[in-house]
C-alpha cells in the first residue's frame, strides 16, 4: 500500500505473526523482530486451546491456504471436559455444550506446529536474533526501536507482542503490573506410545481433563493427536514447509503452591527436565500411581517450570505510536482462553490499521479505537481466567 504506515512488531509468538499476515495481506509494510535465533531455539509450549474468537481471527488474518493448514494440523476434536479426583474417579464430565454456531470452531493445536504454519511465507518479514532493548519517539510522531546488536528500526507504529515480560510494556507503561499468583506450574509431554496410551485415563484423549486435589494441587491432562498427517497437509497447502516434530503426545501440567513443592522457587525454576520430572513425581506420590508413570515417561527436554502470573487491569492511556497485544498487556492464568484473545488482538489491530490507511484516517485514531476495545475484552478475559483458576486452587 503506497504511502501507508510502517509497522514494527516486537515478538513472534502467536499474535506477532498473525498481525504480520493481517497487515501484509492488505499491503501494509510490516517487520517482525524476534530475540530468539530461530523458531525452535527454545521450548515452544505444548497443546493449546484456540477458542472460537481465535479461530475467527486466524481465518480473517491468514492467507486461505495457511488457515486451512492450521485447521488440518489441529488435534482430533474431543467430546467433553472431565474432572477426576486424585484416585482417578470421575467427579464431573461435561459433554453437552448446547447448539454451537458452525463458525465458532474450537481448535486444539500444538503451539510449535501452529507457529510454523503462521511463520510460513514471512521469511522476508521476520528478523531473528534481535533482542529489543528500548525505543525512542522521533519528531513527527514516529518511533525507533533499538536492539541489542546495535541495529534499530523506525516505524509509524511499534507493537509489543513480546509476552508477559514485555520490555516494551515496561518502558511504555511502567505502572502496569504483572503479579505472581504463588502457584508454580510444571509442563511436560509424554510421547503417545502404545504403553502410554494404555496408561492414560479413559477420557484424557477425548477432550480435556483435569485431576483436582482438595489441597490446591491440580494436574490437567490432554492428548494431542493430529487429525491428519501434518506433512501430507503441508505438501498440499504449503509446499516447502517442514515441521520439526509432529509426534502425538499427552500433555500434563502440574499446578501447585510454591511453598508446597519442598524446594525454593529459585531452585525449582532452574531445574533441568529430569530433575523437574522427579520433583513432580514426588509432589503427586500420594495420587494414583498411573499419573506418576505417565510423568516418568515424558521427554525430559519438554519438561519446564514457571510461575503462574496474571496482569492487573490498567486504565486507558493516551494513544500514540506504541501499542500492545496479547500477553504483553493482559497475560492471564492458564484457562484455555489466552491464545484466542491474543489472536483476536492481532486481527482487531490489523483491521483498524488497514481501514485507517485506506480511509485516510489518522493512525493514532485507529490505535485508540483498538485499545479501547482491547482493554475491555482483554481484561474481562483476565478476570474470567482467574475465576477458572480459583476452581482448581481453592
C-alpha positions, 0 to 999 in steps of 0.5 A: 500500500503506497504511502501507508504506515510502517509497522514494527512488531516486537515478538513472534509468538502467536499474535506477532505473526498473525498481525504480520499476515493481517497487515501484509495481506492488505499491503501494509509494510510490516517487520517482525523482530524476534530475540530468539535465533530461530523458531525452535531455539527454545521450548515452544509450549505444548497443546493449546486451546484456540477458542472460537474468537481465535479461530475467527481471527486466524481465518480473517488474518491468514492467507486461505491456504495457511488457515486451512493448514492450521485447521488440518494440523489441529488435534482430533476434536474431543467430546467433553471436559472431565474432572477426576479426583486424585484416585482417578474417579470421575467427579464431573464430565461435561459433554453437552455444550448446547447448539454451537454456531458452525463458525465458532470452531474450537481448535486444539493445536500444538503451539510449535506446529501452529507457529510454523504454519503462521511463520510460513511465507514471512521469511522476508518479514521476520528478523531473528536474533534481535533482542529489543532493548528500548525505543525512542519517539522521533519528531513527527510522531514516529518511533525507533526501536533499538536492539541489542546488536546495535541495529534499530528500526523506525516505524509509524507504529511499534507493537509489543507482542513480546509476552508477559515480560514485555520490555516494551510494556515496561518502558511504555507503561511502567505502572502496569503490573504483572503479579505472581499468583504463588502457584508454580506450574510444571509442563511436560509431554509424554510421547503417545506410545502404545504403553502410554496410551494404555496408561492414560485415563479413559477420557484424557484423549477425548477432550480435556481433563483435569485431576483436582486435589482438595489441597490446591494441587491440580494436574490437567491432562490432554492428548494431542493427536493430529487429525491428519498427517501434518506433512501430507497437509503441508505438501498440499497447502504449503509446499516447502514447509517442514515441521520439526516434530509432529509426534502425538503426545499427552500433555500434563501440567502440574499446578501447585503452591510454591511453598508446597513443592519442598524446594525454593522457587529459585531452585525449582525454576532452574531445574533441568527436565529430569530433575523437574520430572522427579520433583513432580513425581514426588509432589503427586506420590500420594495420587494414583500411581498411573499419573506418576508413570505417565510423568516418568515417561515424558521427554525430559527436554519438554519438561519446564517450570514457571510461575503462574502470573496474571496482569492487573487491569490498567486504565486507558492511556493516551494513544500514540505510536506504541501499542500492545497485544496479547500477553504483553498487556493482559497475560492471564492464568492458564484457562484455555482462553489466552491464545484466542484473545491474543489472536483476536488482538492481532486481527482487531489491530490489523483491521483498524490499521488497514481501514485507517490507511485506506480511509485516510484516517489518522493512525493514532485514531485507529490505535485508540479505537483498538485499545479501547476495545482491547482493554475491555475484552482483554481484561474481562478475559483476565478476570474470567481466567482467574475465576477458572483458576480459583476452581482448581486452587481453592 
